[in-house]
């Protein structure tokens, strides 16, 4: 599609591929994606400048304009290149929630929206339909139930945090893991400690750690869940204190304290030794299974030799 192409004068008929006057094309107000990364746009502009718009945009006609259903990036790229027309397919105007659902279906198949645009689209869908069940929303949009829950959690976050997700500064997965492994377990398993903190203090503290790279990966949040679980087990009662409560308290109140240091200083030996015990049980079970399968004394002797070798190596750890 060249910049010199003639603008169409007649109203395009629905369902056919046609050249649309680019000045009469407008963005869809239901599109939750309000900005596009410049690097992404630059690549698309370079491609279109070489080969033209290869995939037509999809639009519907409204008040003399063509409202985009699919292809906003291509339209914006063509505008920047100075094109007068853009290839498009005019479809019937969608009604109500059909507009956002059609956009969901297109983008989930071809190029999924990023997390916050998807979450905002989900909110539009809930507002338009009144549907509020996770399963129903998953069925309508093609998202998984777990995805729906993550996006709905994103919508509960303060606008500032939604901005972090939208710009890629902090991934949505961080906030989801923070909820599942810190906020919810702390409130449920150590309620007395939880009530020591001001509303939102736990989230604010961990987000600040993430912004300052004190927390560098999402998986480490699961170690906080382990500390919380062991604190509950040690206390034996939700209202009783645990020596691990102070570590959890410091994780919230001491900005430079890392999860890794807190974990290593308190529960690492207990957790790893428990895992080692389970592995030892599996090894013993493997020896028993092999002995049952052995067909002769030669095979049994081989298994016993392996067991004896392992036993002699392990004896070194039993000496003071």
C-alpha positions as protocol buffer text, in pm:
chain_id: "A"
residue {
  index: 1
  type: UNK
  ca { x: 0 y: 0 z: 0 }
}
residue {
  index: 2
  type: UNK
  ca { x: 170 y: 318 z: -114 }
}
residue {
  index: 3
  type: UNK
  ca { x: 139 y: 669 z: 24 }
}
residue {
  index: 4
  type: UNK
  ca { x: 19 y: 792 z: -317 }
}
residue {
  index: 5
  type: UNK
  ca { x: -282 y: 559 z: -345 }
}
residue {
  index: 6
  type: UNK
  ca { x: -614 y: 732 z: -417 }
}
residue {
  index: 7
  type: UNK
  ca { x: -862 y: 772 z: -133 }
}
residue {
  index: 8
  type: UNK
  ca { x: -1191 y: 587 z: -181 }
}
residue {
  index: 9
  type: UNK
  ca { x: -1496 y: 805 z: -228 }
}
residue {
  index: 10
  type: UNK
  ca { x: -1777 y: 550 z: -200 }
}
residue {
  index: 11
  type: UNK
  ca { x: -1883 y: 383 z: 122 }
}
residue {
  index: 12
  type: UNK
  ca { x: -1723 y: 34 z: 127 }
}
residue {
  index: 13
  type: UNK
  ca { x: -1965 y: -256 z: 132 }
}
residue {
  index: 14
  type: UNK
  ca { x: -1938 y: -497 z: 430 }
}
residue {
  index: 15
  type: UNK
  ca { x: -1734 y: -813 z: 415 }
}
residue {
  index: 16
  type: UNK
  ca { x: -1500 y: -724 z: 129 }
}
residue {
  index: 17
  type: UNK
  ca { x: -1135 y: -629 z: 123 }
}
residue {
  index: 18
  type: UNK
  ca { x: -1108 y: -261 z: 29 }
}
residue {
  index: 19
  type: UNK
  ca { x: -881 y: 40 z: 51 }
}
residue {
  index: 20
  type: UNK
  ca { x: -999 y: 261 z: 335 }
}
residue {
  index: 21
  type: UNK
  ca { x: -935 y: 634 z: 363 }
}
residue {
  index: 22
  type: UNK
  ca { x: -690 y: 632 z: 653 }
}
residue {
  index: 23
  type: UNK
  ca { x: -819 y: 966 z: 783 }
}
residue {
  index: 24
  type: UNK
  ca { x: -1159 y: 806 z: 840 }
}
residue {
  index: 25
  type: UNK
  ca { x: -1016 y: 516 z: 1045 }
}
residue {
  index: 26
  type: UNK
  ca { x: -1023 y: 556 z: 1422 }
}
residue {
  index: 27
  type: UNK
  ca { x: -917 y: 350 z: 1723 }
}
residue {
  index: 28
  type: UNK
  ca { x: -1167 y: 136 z: 1910 }
}
residue {
  index: 29
  type: UNK
  ca { x: -1256 y: 285 z: 2250 }
}
residue {
  index: 30
  type: UNK
  ca { x: -1289 y: -71 z: 2383 }
}
residue {
  index: 31
  type: UNK
  ca { x: -927 y: -150 z: 2297 }
}
residue {
  index: 32
  type: UNK
  ca { x: -751 y: -161 z: 2635 }
}
residue {
  index: 33
  type: UNK
  ca { x: -405 y: -127 z: 2481 }
}
residue {
  index: 34
  type: UNK
  ca { x: -338 y: 245 z: 2497 }
}
residue {
  index: 35
  type: UNK
  ca { x: 31 y: 253 z: 2409 }
}
residue {
  index: 36
  type: UNK
  ca { x: 276 y: 44 z: 2209 }
}
residue {
  index: 37
  type: UNK
  ca { x: 649 y: 1 z: 2277 }
}
residue {
  index: 38
  type: UNK
  ca { x: 852 y: 216 z: 2040 }
}
residue {
  index: 39
  type: UNK
  ca { x: 1087 y: -70 z: 1955 }
}
residue {
  index: 40
  type: UNK
  ca { x: 787 y: -280 z: 1854 }
}
residue {
  index: 41
  type: UNK
  ca { x: 646 y: 3 z: 1642 }
}
residue {
  index: 42
  type: UNK
  ca { x: 982 y: 72 z: 1476 }
}
residue {
  index: 43
  type: UNK
  ca { x: 1008 y: -290 z: 1358 }
}
residue {
  index: 44
  type: UNK
  ca { x: 654 y: -279 z: 1219 }
}
residue {
  index: 45
  type: UNK
  ca { x: 714 y: 54 z: 1043 }
}
residue {
  index: 46
  type: UNK
  ca { x: 1029 y: -83 z: 879 }
}
residue {
  index: 47
  type: UNK
  ca { x: 839 y: -391 z: 763 }
}
residue {
  index: 48
  type: UNK
  ca { x: 546 y: -192 z: 623 }
}
residue {
  index: 49
  type: UNK
  ca { x: 777 y: 57 z: 451 }
}
residue {
  index: 50
  type: UNK
  ca { x: 937 y: -234 z: 262 }
}
residue {
  index: 51
  type: UNK
  ca { x: 637 y: -459 z: 193 }
}
residue {
  index: 52
  type: UNK
  ca { x: 324 y: -256 z: 263 }
}
residue {
  index: 53
  type: UNK
  ca { x: 36 y: -356 z: 490 }
}
residue {
  index: 54
  type: UNK
  ca { x: 15 y: -730 z: 425 }
}
residue {
  index: 55
  type: UNK
  ca { x: -262 y: -808 z: 676 }
}
residue {
  index: 56
  type: UNK
  ca { x: -576 y: -593 z: 632 }
}
residue {
  index: 57
  type: UNK
  ca { x: -724 y: -418 z: 932 }
}
residue {
  index: 58
  type: UNK
  ca { x: -1075 y: -513 z: 1045 }
}
residue {
  index: 59
  type: UNK
  ca { x: -1322 y: -230 z: 1103 }
}
residue {
  index: 60
  type: UNK
  ca { x: -1690 y: -148 z: 1140 }
}
residue {
  index: 61
  type: UNK
  ca { x: -1862 y: 170 z: 1017 }
}
residue {
  index: 62
  type: UNK
  ca { x: -1999 y: 422 z: 1268 }
}
residue {
  index: 63
  type: UNK
  ca { x: -2096 y: 785 z: 1214 }
}
residue {
  index: 64
  type: UNK
  ca { x: -1892 y: 810 z: 896 }
}
residue {
  index: 65
  type: UNK
  ca { x: -1581 y: 660 z: 1053 }
}
residue {
  index: 66
  type: UNK
  ca { x: -1429 y: 313 z: 1042 }
}
residue {
  index: 67
  type: UNK
  ca { x: -1369 y: 186 z: 1397 }
}
residue {
  index: 68
  type: UNK
  ca { x: -1088 y: -64 z: 1434 }
}
residue {
  index: 69
  type: UNK
  ca { x: -1157 y: -412 z: 1562 }
}
residue {
  index: 70
  type: UNK
  ca { x: -813 y: -542 z: 1473 }
}
residue {
  index: 71
  type: UNK
  ca { x: -499 y: -373 z: 1343 }
}
residue {
  index: 72
  type: UNK
  ca { x: -438 y: -60 z: 1548 }
}
residue {
  index: 73
  type: UNK
  ca { x: -60 y: -103 z: 1532 }
}
residue {
  index: 74
  type: UNK
  ca { x: -71 y: -139 z: 1152 }
}
residue {
  index: 75
  type: UNK
  ca { x: -293 y: 168 z: 1127 }
}
residue {
  index: 76
  type: UNK
  ca { x: -62 y: 375 z: 1346 }
}
residue {
  index: 77
  type: UNK
  ca { x: 242 y: 261 z: 1148 }
}
residue {
  index: 78
  type: UNK
  ca { x: 72 y: 354 z: 820 }
}
residue {
  index: 79
  type: UNK
  ca { x: -16 y: 697 z: 961 }
}
residue {
  index: 80
  type: UNK
  ca { x: 346 y: 759 z: 1056 }
}
residue {
  index: 81
  type: UNK
  ca { x: 455 y: 659 z: 708 }
}
residue {
  index: 82
  type: UNK
  ca { x: 213 y: 910 z: 555 }
}
residue {
  index: 83
  type: UNK
  ca { x: -14 y: 658 z: 383 }
}
residue {
  index: 84
  type: UNK
  ca { x: -346 y: 787 z: 250 }
}
residue {
  index: 85
  type: UNK
  ca { x: -520 y: 450 z: 249 }
}
residue {
  index: 86
  type: UNK
  ca { x: -496 y: 119 z: 429 }
}
residue {
  index: 87
  type: UNK
  ca { x: -640 y: -220 z: 326 }
}
residue {
  index: 88
  type: UNK
  ca { x: -930 y: -321 z: 545 }
}
residue {
  index: 89
  type: UNK
  ca { x: -1231 y: -548 z: 579 }
}
residue {
  index: 90
  type: UNK
  ca { x: -1552 y: -377 z: 685 }
}
residue {
  index: 91
  type: UNK
  ca { x: -1769 y: -597 z: 907 }
}
residue {
  index: 92
  type: UNK
  ca { x: -2102 y: -550 z: 1077 }
}
residue {
  index: 93
  type: UNK
  ca { x: -2097 y: -329 z: 1381 }
}
residue {
  index: 94
  type: UNK
  ca { x: -2069 y: -545 z: 1694 }
}
residue {
  index: 95
  type: UNK
  ca { x: -2329 y: -494 z: 1963 }
}
residue {
  index: 96
  type: UNK
  ca { x: -2261 y: -459 z: 2336 }
}
residue {
  index: 97
  type: UNK
  ca { x: -2013 y: -706 z: 2472 }
}
residue {
  index: 98
  type: UNK
  ca { x: -1964 y: -855 z: 2123 }
}
residue {
  index: 99
  type: UNK
  ca { x: -1715 y: -575 z: 2052 }
}
residue {
  index: 100
  type: UNK
  ca { x: -1479 y: -656 z: 2336 }
}
residue {
  index: 101
  type: UNK
  ca { x: -1531 y: -1032 z: 2293 }
}
residue {
  index: 102
  type: UNK
  ca { x: -1438 y: -1014 z: 1925 }
}
residue {
  index: 103
  type: UNK
  ca { x: -1123 y: -820 z: 2013 }
}
residue {
  index: 104
  type: UNK
  ca { x: -1040 y: -1076 z: 2281 }
}
residue {
  index: 105
  type: UNK
  ca { x: -1073 y: -1362 z: 2035 }
}
residue {
  index: 106
  type: UNK
  ca { x: -860 y: -1193 z: 1769 }
}
residue {
  index: 107
  type: UNK
  ca { x: -580 y: -1090 z: 2000 }
}
residue {
  index: 108
  type: UNK
  ca { x: -566 y: -1410 z: 2202 }
}
residue {
  index: 109
  type: UNK
  ca { x: -510 y: -1606 z: 1880 }
}
residue {
  index: 110
  type: UNK
  ca { x: -273 y: -1376 z: 1692 }
}
residue {
  index: 111
  type: UNK
  ca { x: -83 y: -1154 z: 1936 }
}
residue {
  index: 112
  type: UNK
  ca { x: -204 y: -1162 z: 2297 }
}
residue {
  index: 113
  type: UNK
  ca { x: -235 y: -832 z: 2476 }
}
residue {
  index: 114
  type: UNK
  ca { x: 7 y: -761 z: 2754 }
}
residue {
  index: 115
  type: UNK
  ca { x: -111 y: -819 z: 3110 }
}
residue {
  index: 116
  type: UNK
  ca { x: -267 y: -486 z: 3206 }
}
residue {
  index: 117
  type: UNK
  ca { x: -450 y: -430 z: 2874 }
}
residue {
  index: 118
  type: UNK
  ca { x: -595 y: -780 z: 2912 }
}
residue {
  index: 119
  type: UNK
  ca { x: -698 y: -705 z: 3270 }
}
residue {
  index: 120
  type: UNK
  ca { x: -862 y: -377 z: 3165 }
}
residue {
  index: 121
  type: UNK
  ca { x: -1044 y: -556 z: 2882 }
}
residue {
  index: 122
  type: UNK
  ca { x: -1167 y: -811 z: 3133 }
}
residue {
  index: 123
  type: UNK
  ca { x: -1305 y: -532 z: 3349 }
}
residue {
  index: 124
  type: UNK
  ca { x: -1486 y: -386 z: 3047 }
}
residue {
  index: 125
  type: UNK
  ca { x: -1636 y: -727 z: 2979 }
}
residue {
  index: 126
  type: UNK
  ca { x: -1757 y: -765 z: 3338 }
}
residue {
  index: 127
  type: UNK
  ca { x: -1908 y: -416 z: 3328 }
}
residue {
  index: 128
  type: UNK
  ca { x: -2079 y: -483 z: 2994 }
}
residue {
  index: 129
  type: UNK
  ca { x: -2220 y: -826 z: 3075 }
}
residue {
  index: 130
  type: UNK
  ca { x: -2254 y: -838 z: 3451 }
}
residue {
  index: 131
  type: UNK
  ca { x: -2082 y: -1178 z: 3440 }
}
residue {
  index: 132
  type: UNK
  ca { x: -1860 y: -1210 z: 3746 }
}
residue {
  index: 133
  type: UNK
  ca { x: -1775 y: -1579 z: 3774 }
}
residue {
  index: 134
  type: UNK
  ca { x: -1418 y: -1684 z: 3694 }
}
residue {
  index: 135
  type: UNK
  ca { x: -1526 y: -1994 z: 3502 }
}
residue {
  index: 136
  type: UNK
  ca { x: -1780 y: -1804 z: 3293 }
}
residue {
  index: 137
  type: UNK
  ca { x: -1527 y: -1532 z: 3210 }
}
residue {
  index: 138
  type: UNK
  ca { x: -1271 y: -1797 z: 3114 }
}
residue {
  index: 139
  type: UNK
  ca { x: -1523 y: -1961 z: 2881 }
}
residue {
  index: 140
  type: UNK
  ca { x: -1617 y: -1628 z: 2722 }
}
residue {
  index: 141
  type: UNK
  ca { x: -1263 y: -1505 z: 2663 }
}
residue {
  index: 142
  type: UNK
  ca { x: -1062 y: -1821 z: 2603 }
}
residue {
  index: 143
  type: UNK
  ca { x: -842 y: -1742 z: 2901 }
}
residue {
  index: 144
  type: UNK
  ca { x: -760 y: -2006 z: 3161 }
}
residue {
  index: 145
  type: UNK
  ca { x: -922 y: -1976 z: 3504 }
}
residue {
  index: 146
  type: UNK
  ca { x: -581 y: -1912 z: 3660 }
}
residue {
  index: 147
  type: UNK
  ca { x: -523 y: -1631 z: 3410 }
}
residue {
  index: 148
  type: UNK
  ca { x: -861 y: -1478 z: 3489 }
}
residue {
  index: 149
  type: UNK
  ca { x: -779 y: -1481 z: 3860 }
}
residue {
  index: 150
  type: UNK
  ca { x: -440 y: -1317 z: 3800 }
}
residue {
  index: 151
  type: UNK
  ca { x: -593 y: -1043 z: 3587 }
}
residue {
  index: 152
  type: UNK
  ca { x: -869 y: -979 z: 3837 }
}
residue {
  index: 153
  type: UNK
  ca { x: -607 y: -950 z: 4109 }
}
residue {
  index: 154
  type: UNK
  ca { x: -422 y: -695 z: 3891 }
}
residue {
  index: 155
  type: UNK
  ca { x: -741 y: -488 z: 3880 }
}
residue {
  index: 156
  type: UNK
  ca { x: -745 y: -480 z: 4262 }
}
residue {
  index: 157
  type: UNK
  ca { x: -397 y: -327 z: 4277 }
}
residue {
  index: 158
  type: UNK
  ca { x: -343 y: 49 z: 4322 }
}
residue {
  index: 159
  type: UNK
  ca { x: -314 y: 243 z: 3993 }
}
residue {
  index: 160
  type: UNK
  ca { x: 56 y: 302 z: 4059 }
}
residue {
  index: 161
  type: UNK
  ca { x: 122 y: -72 z: 4070 }
}
residue {
  index: 162
  type: UNK
  ca { x: -92 y: -129 z: 3760 }
}
residue {
  index: 163
  type: UNK
  ca { x: 135 y: 124 z: 3593 }
}
residue {
  index: 164
  type: UNK
  ca { x: 443 y: -76 z: 3693 }
}
residue {
  index: 165
  type: UNK
  ca { x: 289 y: -384 z: 3530 }
}
residue {
  index: 166
  type: UNK
  ca { x: 182 y: -197 z: 3218 }
}
residue {
  index: 167
  type: UNK
  ca { x: 527 y: -46 z: 3159 }
}
residue {
  index: 168
  type: UNK
  ca { x: 706 y: -372 z: 3239 }
}
residue {
  index: 169
  type: UNK
  ca { x: 881 y: -233 z: 3543 }
}
residue {
  index: 170
  type: UNK
  ca { x: 741 y: -509 z: 3766 }
}
residue {
  index: 171
  type: UNK
  ca { x: 571 y: -817 z: 3615 }
}
residue {
  index: 172
  type: UNK
  ca { x: 219 y: -917 z: 3713 }
}
residue {
  index: 173
  type: UNK
  ca { x: 360 y: -1252 z: 3823 }
}
residue {
  index: 174
  type: UNK
  ca { x: 544 y: -1077 z: 4107 }
}
residue {
  index: 175
  type: UNK
  ca { x: 220 y: -937 z: 4251 }
}
residue {
  index: 176
  type: UNK
  ca { x: 45 y: -1272 z: 4209 }
}
residue {
  index: 177
  type: UNK
  ca { x: 322 y: -1464 z: 4385 }
}
residue {
  index: 178
  type: UNK
  ca { x: 337 y: -1196 z: 4654 }
}
residue {
  index: 179
  type: UNK
  ca { x: -33 y: -1248 z: 4722 }
}
residue {
  index: 180
  type: UNK
  ca { x: -12 y: -1629 z: 4723 }
}
residue {
  index: 181
  type: UNK
  ca { x: 313 y: -1670 z: 4915 }
}
residue {
  index: 182
  type: UNK
  ca { x: 332 y: -1373 z: 5149 }
}
residue {
  index: 183
  type: UNK
  ca { x: 14 y: -1170 z: 5195 }
}
residue {
  index: 184
  type: UNK
  ca { x: -250 y: -1445 z: 5209 }
}
residue {
  index: 185
  type: UNK
  ca { x: -41 y: -1696 z: 5414 }
}
residue {
  index: 186
  type: UNK
  ca { x: 72 y: -1427 z: 5658 }
}
residue {
  index: 187
  type: UNK
  ca { x: -285 y: -1311 z: 5719 }
}
residue {
  index: 188
  type: UNK
  ca { x: -414 y: -1668 z: 5757 }
}
residue {
  index: 189
  type: UNK
  ca { x: -129 y: -1837 z: 5950 }
}
residue {
  index: 190
  type: UNK
  ca { x: 19 y: -1553 z: 6159 }
}
residue {
  index: 191
  type: UNK
  ca { x: -283 y: -1325 z: 6216 }
}
residue {
  index: 192
  type: UNK
  ca { x: -139 y: -1157 z: 6527 }
}
residue {
  index: 193
  type: UNK
  ca { x: 172 y: -1056 z: 6335 }
}
residue {
  index: 194
  type: UNK
  ca { x: -35 y: -953 z: 6034 }
}
residue {
  index: 195
  type: UNK
  ca { x: -235 y: -708 z: 6245 }
}
residue {
  index: 196
  type: UNK
  ca { x: 83 y: -537 z: 6360 }
}
residue {
  index: 197
  type: UNK
  ca { x: 126 y: -386 z: 6017 }
}
residue {
  index: 198
  type: UNK
  ca { x: -62 y: -93 z: 5869 }
}
residue {
  index: 199
  type: UNK
  ca { x: -299 y: -164 z: 5582 }
}
residue {
  index: 200
  type: UNK
  ca { x: -99 y: -226 z: 5268 }
}
residue {
  index: 201
  type: UNK
  ca { x: 235 y: -213 z: 5450 }
}
residue {
  index: 202
  type: UNK
  ca { x: 339 y: -567 z: 5358 }
}
residue {
  index: 203
  type: UNK
  ca { x: 273 y: -513 z: 4988 }
}
residue {
  index: 204
  type: UNK
  ca { x: 437 y: -171 z: 4988 }
}
residue {
  index: 205
  type: UNK
  ca { x: 748 y: -311 z: 5157 }
}
residue {
  index: 206
  type: UNK
  ca { x: 793 y: -600 z: 4915 }
}
residue {
  index: 207
  type: UNK
  ca { x: 721 y: -384 z: 4611 }
}
residue {
  index: 208
  type: UNK
  ca { x: 985 y: -139 z: 4732 }
}
residue {
  index: 209
  type: UNK
  ca { x: 1232 y: -427 z: 4771 }
}
residue {
  index: 210
  type: UNK
  ca { x: 1156 y: -529 z: 4413 }
}
residue {
  index: 211
  type: UNK
  ca { x: 1203 y: -176 z: 4281 }
}
residue {
  index: 212
  type: UNK
  ca { x: 1543 y: -156 z: 4454 }
}
residue {
  index: 213
  type: UNK
  ca { x: 1649 y: -507 z: 4343 }
}
residue {
  index: 214
  type: UNK
  ca { x: 1654 y: -640 z: 4699 }
}
residue {
  index: 215
  type: UNK
  ca { x: 1418 y: -900 z: 4553 }
}
residue {
  index: 216
  type: UNK
  ca { x: 1545 y: -993 z: 4208 }
}
residue {
  index: 217
  type: UNK
  ca { x: 1333 y: -1297 z: 4124 }
}
residue {
  index: 218
  type: UNK
  ca { x: 973 y: -1403 z: 4178 }
}
residue {
  index: 219
  type: UNK
  ca { x: 1050 y: -1758 z: 4293 }
}
residue {
  index: 220
  type: UNK
  ca { x: 1222 y: -1635 z: 4610 }
}
residue {
  index: 221
  type: UNK
  ca { x: 883 y: -1522 z: 4743 }
}
residue {
  index: 222
  type: UNK
  ca { x: 797 y: -1889 z: 4791 }
}
residue {
  index: 223
  type: UNK
  ca { x: 1068 y: -1909 z: 5056 }
}
residue {
  index: 224
  type: UNK
  ca { x: 872 y: -1655 z: 5261 }
}
residue {
  index: 225
  type: UNK
  ca { x: 576 y: -1891 z: 5248 }
}
residue {
  index: 226
  type: UNK
  ca { x: 801 y: -2165 z: 5388 }
}
residue {
  index: 227
  type: UNK
  ca { x: 910 y: -1943 z: 5679 }
}
residue {
  index: 228
  type: UNK
  ca { x: 544 y: -1860 z: 5752 }
}
residue {
  index: 229
  type: UNK
  ca { x: 445 y: -2227 z: 5748 }
}
residue {
  index: 230
  type: UNK
  ca { x: 728 y: -2328 z: 5983 }
}
residue {
  index: 231
  type: UNK
  ca { x: 644 y: -2037 z: 6215 }
}
residue {
  index: 232
  type: UNK
  ca { x: 289 y: -2169 z: 6241 }
}
residue {
  index: 233
  type: UNK
  ca { x: 413 y: -2523 z: 6306 }
}
residue {
  index: 234
  type: UNK
  ca { x: 659 y: -2406 z: 6571 }
}
residue {
  index: 235
  type: UNK
  ca { x: 397 y: -2196 z: 6749 }
}
residue {
  index: 236
  type: UNK
  ca { x: 139 y: -2475 z: 6742 }
}
residue {
  index: 237
  type: UNK
  ca { x: -138 y: -2218 z: 6774 }
}
residue {
  index: 238
  type: UNK
  ca { x: -238 y: -1921 z: 6561 }
}
residue {
  index: 239
  type: UNK
  ca { x: -227 y: -1690 z: 6861 }
}
residue {
  index: 240
  type: UNK
  ca { x: 103 y: -1821 z: 7002 }
}
residue {
  index: 241
  type: UNK
  ca { x: 431 y: -1650 z: 6910 }
}
residue {
  index: 242
  type: UNK
  ca { x: 716 y: -1812 z: 6718 }
}
residue {
  index: 243
  type: UNK
  ca { x: 1082 y: -1718 z: 6708 }
}
residue {
  index: 244
  type: UNK
  ca { x: 1041 y: -1695 z: 6330 }
}
residue {
  index: 245
  type: UNK
  ca { x: 789 y: -1411 z: 6370 }
}
residue {
  index: 246
  type: UNK
  ca { x: 1074 y: -1170 z: 6426 }
}
residue {
  index: 247
  type: UNK
  ca { x: 1233 y: -1274 z: 6096 }
}
residue {
  index: 248
  type: UNK
  ca { x: 902 y: -1215 z: 5916 }
}
residue {
  index: 249
  type: UNK
  ca { x: 867 y: -881 z: 6093 }
}
residue {
  index: 250
  type: UNK
  ca { x: 1212 y: -777 z: 5976 }
}
residue {
  index: 251
  type: UNK
  ca { x: 1138 y: -880 z: 5619 }
}
residue {
  index: 252
  type: UNK
  ca { x: 859 y: -624 z: 5621 }
}
residue {
  index: 253
  type: UNK
  ca { x: 1029 y: -346 z: 5816 }
}
residue {
  index: 254
  type: UNK
  ca { x: 1397 y: -372 z: 5715 }
}
residue {
  index: 255
  type: UNK
  ca { x: 1429 y: -258 z: 5356 }
}
residue {
  index: 256
  type: UNK
  ca { x: 1772 y: -406 z: 5286 }
}
residue {
  index: 257
  type: UNK
  ca { x: 1700 y: -753 z: 5430 }
}
residue {
  index: 258
  type: UNK
  ca { x: 1685 y: -1004 z: 5145 }
}
residue {
  index: 259
  type: UNK
  ca { x: 1461 y: -1308 z: 5141 }
}
residue {
  index: 260
  type: UNK
  ca { x: 1763 y: -1529 z: 5077 }
}
residue {
  index: 261
  type: UNK
  ca { x: 1945 y: -1404 z: 5388 }
}
residue {
  index: 262
  type: UNK
  ca { x: 1634 y: -1440 z: 5604 }
}
residue {
  index: 263
  type: UNK
  ca { x: 1580 y: -1793 z: 5473 }
}
residue {
  index: 264
  type: UNK
  ca { x: 1942 y: -1902 z: 5520 }
}
residue {
  index: 265
  type: UNK
  ca { x: 1963 y: -1759 z: 5873 }
}
residue {
  index: 266
  type: UNK
  ca { x: 1649 y: -1935 z: 5996 }
}
residue {
  index: 267
  type: UNK
  ca { x: 1497 y: -2234 z: 5818 }
}
residue {
  index: 268
  type: UNK
  ca { x: 1728 y: -2346 z: 5539 }
}
residue {
  index: 269
  type: UNK
  ca { x: 1890 y: -2630 z: 5740 }
}
residue {
  index: 270
  type: UNK
  ca { x: 1551 y: -2755 z: 5863 }
}
residue {
  index: 271
  type: UNK
  ca { x: 1395 y: -2745 z: 5516 }
}
residue {
  index: 272
  type: UNK
  ca { x: 1691 y: -2900 z: 5337 }
}
residue {
  index: 273
  type: UNK
  ca { x: 1737 y: -3174 z: 5597 }
}
residue {
  index: 274
  type: UNK
  ca { x: 1369 y: -3263 z: 5564 }
}
residue {
  index: 275
  type: UNK
  ca { x: 1414 y: -3290 z: 5189 }
}
residue {
  index: 276
  type: UNK
  ca { x: 1724 y: -3500 z: 5242 }
}
residue {
  index: 277
  type: UNK
  ca { x: 1530 y: -3735 z: 5468 }
}
residue {
  index: 278
  type: UNK
  ca { x: 1266 y: -3782 z: 5200 }
}
residue {
  index: 279
  type: UNK
  ca { x: 1536 y: -3854 z: 4943 }
}
residue {
  index: 280
  type: UNK
  ca { x: 1694 y: -4105 z: 5180 }
}
residue {
  index: 281
  type: UNK
  ca { x: 1359 y: -4280 z: 5217 }
}
residue {
  index: 282
  type: UNK
  ca { x: 1334 y: -4295 z: 4838 }
}
residue {
  index: 283
  type: UNK
  ca { x: 1684 y: -4443 z: 4812 }
}
residue {
  index: 284
  type: UNK
  ca { x: 1602 y: -4714 z: 5066 }
}
residue {
  index: 285
  type: UNK
  ca { x: 1279 y: -4791 z: 4879 }
}
residue {
  index: 286
  type: UNK
  ca { x: 1484 y: -4819 z: 4557 }
}
residue {
  index: 287
  type: UNK
  ca { x: 1721 y: -5073 z: 4718 }
}
residue {
  index: 288
  type: UNK
  ca { x: 1425 y: -5278 z: 4843 }
}
residue {
  index: 289
  type: UNK
  ca { x: 1264 y: -5272 z: 4499 }
}
residue {
  index: 290
  type: UNK
  ca { x: 1587 y: -5379 z: 4327 }
}
residue {
  index: 291
  type: UNK
  ca { x: 1645 y: -5662 z: 4574 }
}
residue {
  index: 292
  type: UNK
  ca { x: 1297 y: -5795 z: 4501 }
}
residue {
  index: 293
  type: UNK
  ca { x: 1370 y: -5787 z: 4128 }
}
residue {
  index: 294
  type: UNK
  ca { x: 1715 y: -5950 z: 4156 }
}
residue {
  index: 295
  type: UNK
  ca { x: 1710 y: -6288 z: 3978 }
}
residue {
  index: 296
  type: UNK
  ca { x: 2019 y: -6447 z: 4133 }
}
residue {
  index: 297
  type: UNK
  ca { x: 2285 y: -6408 z: 4401 }
}
residue {
  index: 298
  type: UNK
  ca { x: 2517 y: -6227 z: 4164 }
}
residue {
  index: 299
  type: UNK
  ca { x: 2266 y: -5948 z: 4109 }
}
residue {
  index: 300
  type: UNK
  ca { x: 2189 y: -5930 z: 4483 }
}
residue {
  index: 301
  type: UNK
  ca { x: 2560 y: -5905 z: 4561 }
}
residue {
  index: 302
  type: UNK
  ca { x: 2592 y: -5614 z: 4319 }
}
residue {
  index: 303
  type: UNK
  ca { x: 2311 y: -5428 z: 4495 }
}
residue {
  index: 304
  type: UNK
  ca { x: 2463 y: -5502 z: 4838 }
}
residue {
  index: 305
  type: UNK
  ca { x: 2798 y: -5365 z: 4721 }
}
residue {
  index: 306
  type: UNK
  ca { x: 2635 y: -5038 z: 4618 }
}
residue {
  index: 307
  type: UNK
  ca { x: 2456 y: -5020 z: 4954 }
}
residue {
  index: 308
  type: UNK
  ca { x: 2779 y: -5092 z: 5144 }
}
residue {
  index: 309
  type: UNK
  ca { x: 2964 y: -4823 z: 4952 }
}
residue {
  index: 310
  type: UNK
  ca { x: 2692 y: -4570 z: 5022 }
}
residue {
  index: 311
  type: UNK
  ca { x: 2677 y: -4669 z: 5389 }
}
residue {
  index: 312
  type: UNK
  ca { x: 3052 y: -4624 z: 5437 }
}
residue {
  index: 313
  type: UNK
  ca { x: 3039 y: -4279 z: 5280 }
}
residue {
  index: 314
  type: UNK
  ca { x: 2747 y: -4175 z: 5496 }
}
residue {
  index: 315
  type: UNK
  ca { x: 2915 y: -4291 z: 5820 }
}
residue {
  index: 316
  type: UNK
  ca { x: 3146 y: -3992 z: 5796 }
}
residue {
  index: 317
  type: UNK
  ca { x: 2849 y: -3765 z: 5869 }
}
residue {
  index: 318
  type: UNK
  ca { x: 2753 y: -3953 z: 6185 }
}
residue {
  index: 319
  type: UNK
  ca { x: 3081 y: -3883 z: 6364 }
}
residue {
  index: 320
  type: UNK
  ca { x: 3099 y: -3575 z: 6588 }
}
